[in-house]
Amino acid sequence: MADTGFRRSLYVGVDIRGYGAAPEQRQQKWQEILLRSLDRAASSVGLNRARWARQQQGDAELAVLPHDEPEPMIVDGFTRRLEAELRQHNQDVLPWARLRLRMAVHHGVVVNGPNGYPCRDAVVVSRLLDSKPLRGVLEQWPEANLAVMLSDLVYRSVVEAGHTSLRTDQFRRLAVREKEFKGYGWLWLPGCSDSIDMYARPIVPSWDSAVVQARPYVVRAEEVSEVVVRGRHRATVQRGYIGG
């Protein structure tokens, strides 16, 4: 059997919002700022991105980290520093030139293939990153520079278990149904989540609501979320808006 490099590692995916509609000169500038921001954020917390296995695609990057890179540092310190880099850049540009990112983090099996990672966990992080809920977040919170979605596994084993400085009430649990993937992700808006109510706004991507009229809904029993109220988890039925 061929050596596929089977291992378990942390996946980190990032993607630029609105890249495809931007002029080519801005696309090039955004690519430069993306890489610079990622490098600076990593360096500032003692991480070495030169050791990361990175798949780059213009407006996006999928990185597989070495097993000895500390997950809590990625989820907490690195992500905070990345948001700070974006915020500093965006302060000096016009609103339509702001660089805003989606980010997804998952931990799982990595298998090397001839053109990527042919394994389920690579699909999971990609589906979280491209999901409509995560895209809709940046529509509903225009003040956010970075929208982060942690997989349920990463959230529970790193954040909920207390290995970071993050609080559970800084997160919002979202149902994700993207292509063949069905599961949950945990939304965090670095730089914003201390000052906003994460459940205050419905998450409806504008391209969905423009096609079909949004209607109130109550999620089914299996979609009941755990909401943190004053530091305690409580099961609750959430009202929101969904197209269809």
FIDO-309388 format. One record per atom (N, C-alpha, C): x, y, z; residue in one letter. Coordinates in steps of 0.02 Angstrom, whole numbers, padded with zeros to 5 digits, always signed. Each point is the difference from the previous one (the first is absolute). Layout:
N
XYZA;...
***
This chain:
244
+00042-00060+00000M;-00042+00060+00000M;+00044+00062+00000M;-00017+00048-00042A;+00040+00062-00005A;-00007+00041+00063A;+00054+00035+00017D;+00000+00044+00059D;-00038+00064-00016D;-00056+00010+00034T;-00041+00059-00012T;+00012+00054+00052T;+00048-00012+00044G;+00013+00050+00052G;-00057+00008+00049G;-00037-00054+00013F;-00057+00003+00045F;+00020+00030+00067F;-00039+00051+00021R;+00014+00033+00063R;-00062+00040+00020R;+00001+00026+00060R;-00053+00045+00023R;+00030+00068+00014R;-00032+00051-00029S;+00027+00068+00005S;-00056+00051+00001S;+00019+00062+00012L;-00047+00055-00001L;-00003+00030-00070L;-00061+00009-00025Y;-00012+00034-00064Y;-00020+00072+00014Y;+00029+00047-00037V;-00021+00070+00004V;-00012+00025-00071V;-00061+00020-00014G;-00017+00027-00066G;-00020+00072+00005G;+00022+00041-00048V;-00020+00071-00003V;-00022+00017-00071V;-00045+00048-00006D;-00025+00021-00066D;-00019+00073+00003D;+00014+00037-00054I;-00013+00071-00004I;-00072+00012-00023I;-00036+00042+00035R;-00068+00017-00019R;+00001+00049-00059R;-00042-00013-00051G;-00009+00046-00055G;+00057+00002-00050G;+00043-00050+00001Y;+00060+00001-00042Y;-00017-00001-00074Y;-00047-00043-00019G;-00015-00009-00071G;-00026+00062-00034G;-00034+00043+00037A;-00029+00060-00029A;+00048+00060+00002A;+00058-00009+00030A;+00047+00055+00007A;+00042+00009-00063A;+00021+00062-00016P;+00045+00011-00056P;+00066-00038+00010P;+00034-00013-00055E;+00060-00041+00004E;+00054+00031+00043E;+00008+00066-00003Q;+00051+00031+00042Q;-00015-00009+00074Q;-00064+00004+00017R;-00019-00010+00070R;+00009-00073+00020R;-00015-00046-00046Q;+00012-00071+00015Q;+00073-00012+00017Q;+00045+00029-00040Q;+00071-00009+00013Q;+00019+00029+00067Q;-00026+00060+00016K;+00015+00031+00064K;-00026-00041+00057K;-00060-00027-00007W;-00029-00041+00052W;+00040-00064+00011W;+00025-00030-00054Q;+00042-00059+00008Q;+00062+00016+00042Q;+00031+00057-00015E;+00060+00020+00037E;-00016+00011+00074E;-00055+00034+00013I;-00018+00015+00070I;-00020-00063+00036I;-00034-00046-00034L;-00020-00063+00031L;+00061-00038+00026L;+00049-00010-00044L;+00060-00038+00020L;+00039+00037+00054L;+00006+00066-00007R;+00036+00039+00050R;-00034-00004+00068R;-00066+00005+00000S;-00037-00002+00063S;+00006-00068+00033S;-00005-00054-00039L;+00007-00067+00028L;+00070-00010+00028L;+00051+00021-00036D;+00069-00008+00023D;+00012+00039+00063D;-00023+00063+00002R;+00012+00042+00059R;-00038-00027+00061R;-00061-00022-00011A;-00039-00026+00055A;+00033-00061+00030A;+00025-00045-00042A;+00034-00060+00024A;+00064+00018+00036A;+00040+00043-00030S;+00064+00018+00030S;-00008+00033+00068S;-00053+00040+00007S;-00009+00037+00062S;-00017-00044+00060S;-00023-00062-00013V;-00016-00046+00054V;+00047-00061+00000V;+00056+00006-00036G;+00051-00052+00002G;-00013-00060-00045G;-00042+00008-00051L;-00013-00054-00047L;+00040+00011-00064L;+00018-00054-00033N;+00041+00003-00060N;-00039-00027-00060N;-00027+00046-00040R;-00040-00022-00057R;+00040-00035-00054R;+00066+00007+00002A;+00042-00036-00049A;-00005-00075+00010A;-00022-00022+00058R;-00008-00072+00014R;-00069-00026-00018R;-00046+00045-00016W;-00068-00021-00016W;-00003-00025-00073W;-00038-00052-00011A;-00014-00022-00069A;-00058+00041-00026A;+00013+00042-00051R;-00050+00049-00022R;-00020-00011-00072R;-00065-00001-00012Q;-00027+00000-00068Q;-00030+00070-00011Q;+00029+00036-00048Q;-00021+00069-00012Q;-00037+00005-00066Q;-00051+00043+00000Q;-00042+00007-00059Q;-00024+00072-00007Q;+00047+00046-00006G;-00018+00070-00012G;-00034+00032+00059G;-00065-00012+00007D;-00038+00031+00054D;-00007-00044+00061D;+00032-00058+00000A;-00010-00048+00053A;+00064-00039+00016A;-00001-00029+00060E;+00055-00044+00019E;-00027-00054+00047E;+00022-00061-00012L;-00014-00056+00045L;+00066-00023+00028L;+00008+00003+00065A;+00063-00019+00032A;-00011-00060+00045A;+00048-00047-00002V;+00003-00056+00046V;+00060+00011+00045V;-00011+00003+00064L;+00052+00019+00047L;+00038-00061+00026L;+00063+00008+00018P;+00037-00054+00032P;-00034-00019+00066P;+00010-00063+00020H;-00036-00025+00059H;+00021+00036+00063H;+00060+00031+00000D;+00024+00032+00061D;-00018+00074+00004D;-00037+00027-00048E;-00025+00068+00006E;-00059-00001+00049E;+00002+00040+00053P;-00053-00003+00051P;-00067+00025-00025P;-00050-00043+00003E;-00067+00019-00024E;-00029+00060+00037E;+00006+00004+00067P;-00027+00058+00034P;+00030+00066-00024P;+00063+00000-00018M;+00032+00060-00025M;-00027+00020-00068M;-00015-00050-00042I;-00029+00015-00065I;-00070+00030+00008I;-00041-00033+00040V;-00069+00021+00009V;-00004+00068+00034V;+00044+00013+00046D;-00005+00061+00041D;+00049+00054-00025D;+00063-00006+00018G;+00048+00054-00013G;+00010+00016-00074G;+00009-00052-00041F;+00010+00012-00072F;-00060+00033-00031F;-00059-00023+00017T;-00061+00028-00030T;-00011+00072+00022T;+00013+00015+00063R;-00006+00069+00024R;+00049+00045-00037R;+00061-00023-00009R;+00051+00041-00033R;-00017+00010-00074R;-00029-00051-00031L;-00021+00007-00070L;-00053+00054-00006L;-00048-00001+00045E;-00052+00052-00002E;+00030+00069+00011E;+00049+00005+00044A;+00033+00064+00013A;+00037+00026-00062A;+00032-00046-00036E;+00034+00019-00062E;-00051+00026-00051E;-00055-00034-00007L;-00052+00022-00048L;-00029+00067+00022L;-00012+00008+00064R;-00029+00063+00025R;+00046+00059-00013R;+00065-00011+00011Q;+00048+00054-00012Q;+00001+00020-00073Q;-00001-00050-00045H;-00001+00016-00071H;-00065+00036-00019H;-00056-00024+00024N;-00064+00026-00021N;-00015+00070+00025N;+00035+00021+00052Q;-00009+00068+00026Q;+00023+00052-00051Q;+00044-00018-00044D;+00031+00048-00046D;-00026-00004-00071D;-00054-00038-00011V;-00026-00008-00068V;-00075+00018-00001V;-00025+00013-00060L;-00072+00012-00008L;-00039-00064+00013L;-00064+00006+00019P;-00039-00059+00018P;+00000-00055-00052P;-00005+00018-00064W;-00003-00051-00052W;+00068-00034-00013W;+00053+00026+00030A;+00067-00030-00009A;+00022-00040+00061A;-00044-00006+00050R;+00018-00038+00060R;+00012-00074-00017R;+00049-00029+00032L;+00013-00071-00006L;-00034-00036+00058L;-00049-00042-00016R;-00038-00036+00051R;+00005-00075-00015R;+00009-00039+00051L;+00014-00071-00008L;-00050-00045+00035L;-00011-00058-00029R;-00031-00056+00034R;+00055-00049+00019R;-00008-00033+00056M;+00050-00048+00023M;-00035-00060+00031M;+00024-00060-00014A;-00027-00061+00029A;+00057-00041+00029A;-00014-00033+00057V;+00051-00040+00034V;-00030-00067+00018V;+00036-00053-00016H;-00023-00068+00015H;+00061-00043+00014H;-00009-00053+00039H;+00053-00048+00014H;-00022-00069-00022H;+00045-00034-00036G;-00019-00067-00022G;+00055-00034-00040G;-00020-00051-00036V;+00047-00041-00039V;+00024+00038-00061V;+00065-00007-00013V;+00030+00028-00061V;+00030-00058-00040V;-00017-00003-00063V;+00028-00051-00046V;+00026+00037-00061V;+00061-00013-00019N;+00029+00033-00058N;-00024-00033-00064N;-00017+00041-00050G;-00021-00024-00065G;+00038+00035-00055G;-00010-00020-00063P;+00036+00030-00056P;-00022+00072-00013P;-00059+00020+00025N;-00024+00068-00014N;-00040+00027+00059N;+00028-00009+00060G;-00035+00024+00059G;-00004-00053+00054G;-00051+00005+00041Y;-00009-00046+00056Y;-00065-00039-00009Y;+00003-00062-00024P;-00060-00040-00012P;-00025-00032+00064P;-00028+00040+00044C;-00025-00026+00064C;-00059+00042+00024C;-00040-00029+00041R;-00063+00031+00020R;+00011+00064+00039R;+00050+00002+00042D;+00010+00059+00042D;+00022+00061-00040D;+00034-00011-00055A;+00016+00056-00045A;-00063+00028-00031A;-00048-00044-00013V;-00065+00022-00027V;-00037+00040+00053V;+00003-00023+00062V;-00037+00035+00054V;+00022+00072+00005V;+00065+00013+00004V;+00023+00069+00008V;-00018+00042-00061V;+00001-00030-00059S;-00019+00037-00061S;-00074+00017+00000S;-00042-00046+00023R;-00072+00013+00003R;-00017+00053+00052R;+00033-00001+00056L;-00010+00052+00051L;+00020+00068-00028L;+00056+00003-00033L;+00026+00063-00027L;-00046+00029-00053L;-00029-00043-00041D;-00042+00023-00056D;-00074+00002+00017D;-00017-00014+00062S;-00071-00007+00018S;-00037+00067-00004S;-00064-00005-00015K;-00043+00060-00004K;-00005+00036+00067K;-00005-00036+00057P;-00002+00037+00063P;+00062+00043+00011P;+00059-00026-00014L;+00060+00040+00011L;+00004+00058-00048L;-00021-00011-00062R;-00002+00056-00048R;-00051+00053+00022R;-00057-00024+00026G;-00051+00046+00021G;+00020+00043+00059G;+00044-00026+00041V;+00023+00038+00058V;+00031+00066-00020V;+00041+00000-00051L;+00033+00061-00022L;-00049+00048-00033L;-00057-00026-00023E;-00053+00044-00025E;-00035+00035+00059E;-00013-00037+00052Q;-00038+00026+00056Q;+00042+00042+00048Q;+00065-00013+00004W;+00044+00039+00043W;+00053+00034-00042W;-00017+00055-00033P;+00049+00034-00044P;+00059+00029+00038P;-00006+00007+00066E;+00056+00025+00039E;+00054-00053+00012E;-00016-00063-00013A;+00048-00054+00012A;+00052-00003-00055A;+00063-00007+00020N;+00055-00011-00048N;+00013-00073-00013N;-00018-00042+00049L;+00015-00072-00004L;-00057-00038+00032L;-00026-00049-00036A;-00052-00045+00026A;+00030-00070+00003A;-00001-00030+00059V;+00032-00064+00012V;-00052-00053+00017V;+00007-00058-00031M;-00043-00057+00018M;+00044-00058+00021M;-00009-00021+00062L;+00034-00059+00026L;-00045-00061-00009L;+00031-00055-00017S;-00040-00062-00002S;-00022-00017+00070S;-00052-00041+00005D;-00026-00018+00066D;+00055-00034+00042D;+00041-00040-00032L;+00054-00035+00035L;+00050+00050+00030L;+00022+00048-00040V;+00049+00049+00023V;-00030+00043+00055V;-00062+00022-00009Y;-00031+00042+00051Y;-00003-00036+00067Y;-00024-00062+00000R;-00010-00035+00063R;+00065-00021+00033R;+00050-00020-00040S;+00062-00024+00029S;+00050+00055+00017S;-00008+00059-00030V;+00048+00054+00011V;-00032+00058+00039V;-00057+00025-00024V;-00031+00058+00032V;-00041-00020+00061V;-00048-00044-00010E;-00044-00020+00055E;+00039-00033+00057E;+00053-00035-00017A;+00041-00034+00050A;+00045+00048+00038A;+00001+00063-00020G;+00036+00051+00038G;+00074+00008-00016G;+00021-00018-00060H;+00070+00005-00018H;+00019+00067-00033H;-00047+00046-00004T;+00014+00066-00029T;-00028+00053+00048T;+00011+00064-00018S;-00028+00055+00039S;-00070+00018-00024S;-00026-00037-00049L;-00066+00015-00029L;-00055-00025+00046L;-00055+00036+00000R;-00059-00019+00038R;-00051-00034-00046R;-00038-00045+00027T;-00049-00035-00042T;-00056+00046-00023T;-00013+00055+00036D;-00053+00045-00022D;+00022+00047-00056D;+00062-00008-00022Q;+00024+00037-00059Q;-00016-00037-00065Q;-00029-00059+00006F;-00013-00043-00058F;-00074-00009-00011F;-00017-00015-00063R;-00069-00016-00020R;+00002-00065-00040R;-00041-00046+00020R;-00003-00065-00034R;-00045+00006-00061R;+00025-00023-00057L;-00037+00004-00063L;-00005-00068-00033L;-00058-00016-00026A;-00008-00061-00040A;+00028+00013-00069A;+00040-00047-00025V;+00031+00006-00066V;-00022-00058-00043V;-00030+00017-00057R;-00018-00051-00050R;+00028+00023-00066R;+00056-00027-00018E;+00036+00021-00060E;+00017-00062-00041E;-00032-00006-00059K;+00009-00059-00042K;-00015-00063+00041K;+00049-00046+00004E;-00013-00063+00035E;+00010+00006+00076E;+00026+00058+00023F;+00016+00008+00071F;-00059+00026+00039F;-00014-00031+00057K;-00050+00024+00047K;+00030-00004+00070K;+00001+00057+00033G;+00029+00001+00067G;-00008+00069+00031G;+00042+00014+00048Y;-00002+00064+00035Y;+00068+00032+00001Y;+00000+00066+00001G;+00060+00038+00010G;-00013+00053+00052G;+00054+00027+00028W;-00005+00051+00052W;+00030+00065-00025W;-00043+00050-00004L;+00020+00065-00027L;+00031+00045+00053L;+00053+00034-00019W;+00033+00049+00043W;+00020+00059-00044W;-00011+00061+00025L;+00021+00061-00035L;+00053+00035+00042L;+00064-00016-00011P;+00053+00033+00039P;-00004+00076-00008P;+00010+00035+00054G;-00002+00072-00002G;-00070+00029+00007G;-00051-00042-00006C;-00070+00023+00004C;-00040-00035+00055C;+00017-00062+00015S;-00044-00042+00041S;-00005+00023+00072S;+00045+00044+00022D;-00007+00027+00068D;-00051+00055+00004D;-00017+00030-00056S;-00044+00059+00000S;-00067-00011-00034S;-00012-00060-00026I;-00063-00013-00035I;-00034-00063+00027I;-00065-00004-00012D;-00038-00059+00017D;+00003-00047-00061D;+00031-00058+00009M;+00010-00044-00057M;-00065-00029-00027M;-00054+00006+00038Y;-00065-00025-00024Y;-00047+00056-00020Y;+00027+00061-00007A;-00043+00058-00011A;-00025+00005-00072A;+00036-00028-00047R;-00017+00009-00071R;-00009-00067-00035R;-00051-00006-00042P;-00007-00062-00040P;+00055-00004-00051P;+00022-00060-00015I;+00053-00009-00049I;-00031-00026-00064I;-00012+00045-00047V;-00030-00017-00064V;+00043+00031-00054V;+00037-00039-00040P;+00038+00029-00055P;-00046+00039-00047P;+00021+00057-00023S;-00042+00043-00041S;-00018-00033-00066S;+00044-00044-00027W;-00017-00031-00064W;-00055-00052+00008W;-00011-00024+00062D;-00057-00045+00012D;-00064+00040+00009D;+00002+00052+00041S;-00060+00037+00016S;-00025+00039-00060S;+00043+00014-00049A;-00021+00036-00060A;-00040-00045-00046A;+00010-00065+00005V;-00034-00047-00044V;-00066-00023+00030V;+00001-00014+00064V;-00061-00023+00033V;-00013+00043+00061V;-00063+00010+00015Q;-00017+00041+00057Q;+00016-00036+00065Q;+00035+00034+00045A;+00017-00030+00064A;-00063-00008+00042A;-00003-00055+00038R;-00058-00011+00042R;+00025-00020+00070R;-00038+00017+00052P;+00019-00021+00068P;-00001-00076+00004P;+00042-00027+00042Y;+00000-00072+00010Y;+00022-00016+00070Y;-00017-00060+00022V;+00026-00027+00062V;+00034-00065-00019V;+00062-00009+00022V;+00037-00059-00021V;-00031-00063+00029V;+00014-00055-00033R;-00025-00065+00023R;+00036-00020+00064R;-00025-00051+00032A;+00027-00021+00065A;+00074-00016-00005A;+00021-00031-00056E;+00070-00020-00005E;+00045+00060-00013E;-00030+00058-00014E;+00040+00060-00011E;+00000+00046+00060E;-00028-00024+00056V;+00000+00041+00061V;+00072+00015+00020V;+00015+00063+00013S;+00067+00021+00015S;+00012+00004+00075S;+00063-00004+00019E;+00019+00014+00068E;+00022+00073+00003E;-00038+00040+00035V;+00016+00071+00006V;+00029+00012+00069V;+00053+00038+00003V;+00030+00015+00064V;-00034+00061+00030V;-00029-00008+00057V;-00033+00055+00036V;+00035+00009+00067V;+00036+00056+00006R;+00037+00013+00062R;+00045-00057+00018R;+00036-00026-00049G;+00050-00051+00013G;-00026-00071+00002G;-00066-00010-00009R;-00027-00067+00003R;-00033-00018-00067R;+00009-00063-00020H;-00032-00023-00061H;-00073-00015+00013H;-00043+00024-00045R;-00071-00016+00005R;-00025-00019-00069R;-00038-00053-00004A;-00031-00019-00063A;-00058+00048-00014A;-00005+00022-00061T;-00053+00047-00017T;-00020-00009-00073T;-00062+00016-00016V;-00022+00001-00069V;+00009+00071-00025V;+00036+00009-00056Q;+00015+00066-00024Q;-00046+00020-00057Q;-00020+00063+00001R;-00037+00028-00056R;+00049+00039-00044R;-00012-00003-00064G;+00044+00037-00045G;-00034+00007-00067G;+00040+00007-00053Y;-00028+00006-00067Y;+00039-00045-00047Y;-00038-00029-00045I;+00030-00044-00049I;-00036+00008-00066I;+00036-00007-00054G;-00033+00005-00065G;-00036-00065-00017G;-00055+00006-00039G;-00034-00060-00022G;-00070-00006+00029G;
***
